Amino acid sequence: MIITTTEKVRKYLSVNGSITFENIEAYLRKAERNYLKKIIGSEQITIFEGTPTDSIIIEGKELAEEAVANFAFYLYLPIGSVQITDAGILTASSENTAPASDKQFKELQRSFLKSGYEALDGLLEHMEESPDKFPEWFGSSSFTIYKDLLVNKTAVFNDYFYIFNSRQTFTAIKPTLKVVEDQFIIPVFGADLIADLKAVDQTNNNRKQVKKLLQQSIVAFTIMKTVNNGMFVLSAQGMHLKFDVLPYEKTATNVNLKINDFLVHTKKEKQIEGEEYLKIALDIIKDNTSDFSEYSAKESTTHLKTTETKSIFGM
């Protein structure tokens, strides 16, 4: 594990000195396995378990530790708030102390989860900036999965539709991002071009512009598809995963209901946006064919217009 002492936990969290490592060890291990290993891979974790001397790798290790510490306490909170004994499940209370209220508990749990995802986002961004320092990650299947989508970062999605910089929300959206690519992007532009736009940083201005337009289109179509999804709460400020909005906060939020005029308008607006971005990108490609050798024109481009039949979208 990359965190092996309570002192290391206290570097990132303000927790009581009475907490022992034995009580939280299982949750640190689970947090590392569930949230970190599948994102950066076992080999990169092994590097972080060591004692690096390079300042860039040290910074990466610290971001990984911060993520694991927060995720671990998110997982630990439910069991840490009670005592499991032969006599049953009890809560501690005395003249000077009392259990946290449900509101305090939920807000703390949300805070740990949000902080964990923020640190994880910071780690991924930091590693991507220095590929020579993190070859274990760049050469792993975990990196391939990370780069599998054209919109593959919280920050990219957040640039085009505000999701409060929440990696948790972005992670929940990822399956829809994949569907949008398969349904609206690849049939028009071809799998080869999309794969090349994902694989390397673009230096040609036309290719950079097309990539940006396709990302904008993907985000717009993704919002269109998630407007009526019960997992999310959409408002004029942006979109939250429902976990991020506690029950007593919903009165100030435009709750995600099919009958809501705001949501109906948003759905139509994002559909139009997605279509327009695709058309602009296609025009750039047709005007600069030498920059897009992977692209081959389709017989018909009428599928640039999306259609809706009840809950099924087609082209």
Residue pairs with C-beta under 8 A, 6 or more apart in sequence:
1 25
1 28
1 29
1 32
1 49
1 68
2 32
2 36
2 45
2 48
2 49
2 61
2 64
2 65
2 68
3 9
3 28
3 32
3 65
3 68
3 69
3 72
4 21
5 21
6 15
6 19
6 20
6 21
6 24
8 65
8 69
9 15
9 19
9 24
9 28
9 69
9 72
10 17
11 65
11 69
12 65
12 66
12 69
12 70
13 69
13 70
13 73
15 73
23 76
23 80
24 72
24 73
24 76
24 80
27 72
27 73
27 75
27 76
28 68
28 69
28 72
30 72
30 75
31 67
31 68
31 69
31 71
31 72
31 74
31 75
31 116
32 45
32 68
34 71
35 67
35 68
35 71
35 116
35 120
36 45
36 64
36 67
36 68
36 71
36 120
37 45
38 142
39 120
39 124
39 142
39 146
40 64
40 123
40 124
40 127
40 137
40 140
40 142
41 136
41 137
41 140
41 141
41 142
41 143
43 136
43 137
43 140
44 127
44 134
44 136
44 137
44 140
44 142
45 64
46 136
47 57
47 61
47 134
47 136
48 60
48 61
48 64
48 65
52 58
52 61
54 133
56 126
56 130
56 133
57 133
57 134
59 126
60 123
60 126
60 127
60 133
60 134
63 119
63 120
63 122
63 123
63 126
64 119
64 123
66 115
66 116
66 119
67 116
67 117
67 119
67 120
67 123
68 116
69 116
70 112
70 113
70 115
70 116
70 119
71 112
71 113
71 116
73 80
73 112
74 109
74 112
74 113
74 116
77 105
77 108
77 109
77 112
81 91
81 99
81 100
81 105
82 89
82 90
82 91
83 89
83 90
83 91
83 92
91 99
92 99
93 99
100 108
103 246
103 248
106 246
107 246
110 243
110 244
110 246
113 168
113 243
114 166
114 168
114 244
117 166
117 167
117 168
117 171
118 165
118 167
120 167
121 153
121 154
121 155
121 165
121 167
124 146
124 153
125 153
125 155
127 133
127 134
127 137
131 138
137 143
146 152
147 198
147 199
148 178
148 198
149 174
149 177
149 178
149 181
149 198
150 181
150 185
150 194
150 197
150 198
150 211
150 214
150 215
150 218
151 157
151 177
151 215
151 218
151 219
151 222
152 198
153 170
154 163
154 165
154 166
154 167
154 169
154 170
155 165
156 215
157 163
157 170
157 173
157 219
157 222
158 164
158 165
158 170
160 215
160 216
160 219
160 220
161 219
161 220
161 223
161 238
161 239
162 237
162 238
162 239
163 169
163 170
163 173
163 238
163 239
163 240
164 238
164 240
164 244
166 240
166 241
166 244
168 241
168 243
168 244
169 232
169 239
169 240
169 241
169 244
172 231
172 232
172 241
173 222
173 226
176 222
176 225
176 226
176 229
177 218
177 222
179 225
180 218
180 221
180 222
180 225
181 194
181 218
183 221
183 313
183 315
184 217
184 218
184 221
184 274
184 278
184 306
184 315
185 194
185 214
185 217
185 218
185 278
186 194
187 298
187 303
187 315
188 278
188 282
188 298
188 301
188 303
188 304
189 214
189 281
189 282
189 285
189 295
190 294
190 295
190 296
192 294
192 295
193 292
193 294
193 295
194 214
196 294
197 207
197 210
197 211
197 214
202 208
202 211
204 291
206 284
206 288
206 291
206 292
207 291
207 292
209 281
209 284
210 281
210 284
210 285
210 292
213 277
213 278
213 280
213 281
213 284
214 277
214 278
214 281
216 273
216 277
217 273
217 274
217 275
217 277
217 278
217 281
218 274
220 270
220 271
220 273
220 274
220 277
221 270
221 271
221 274
221 306
223 234
223 239
223 266
223 267
223 270
224 267
224 270
224 271
224 274
224 313
225 313
226 232
226 234
226 239
227 234
227 256
227 263
227 266
227 267
227 270
228 256
228 258
228 263
228 267
228 311
229 256
230 242
230 256
231 241
231 242
232 239
232 240
232 241
232 242
232 256
233 239
233 240
233 241
233 242
233 244
233 245
233 250
233 253
233 254
233 255
233 256
234 254
234 256
234 262
234 263
234 266
235 253
235 254
236 254
236 262
240 253
245 253
254 260
254 262
254 263
256 263
257 263
271 306
271 308
274 306
275 304
275 305
275 306
278 304
279 304
282 301
282 304
285 291
285 292
285 295
286 297
289 295
303 315
304 315
305 315
306 313
306 314
306 315
307 313
307 314
307 315
308 314
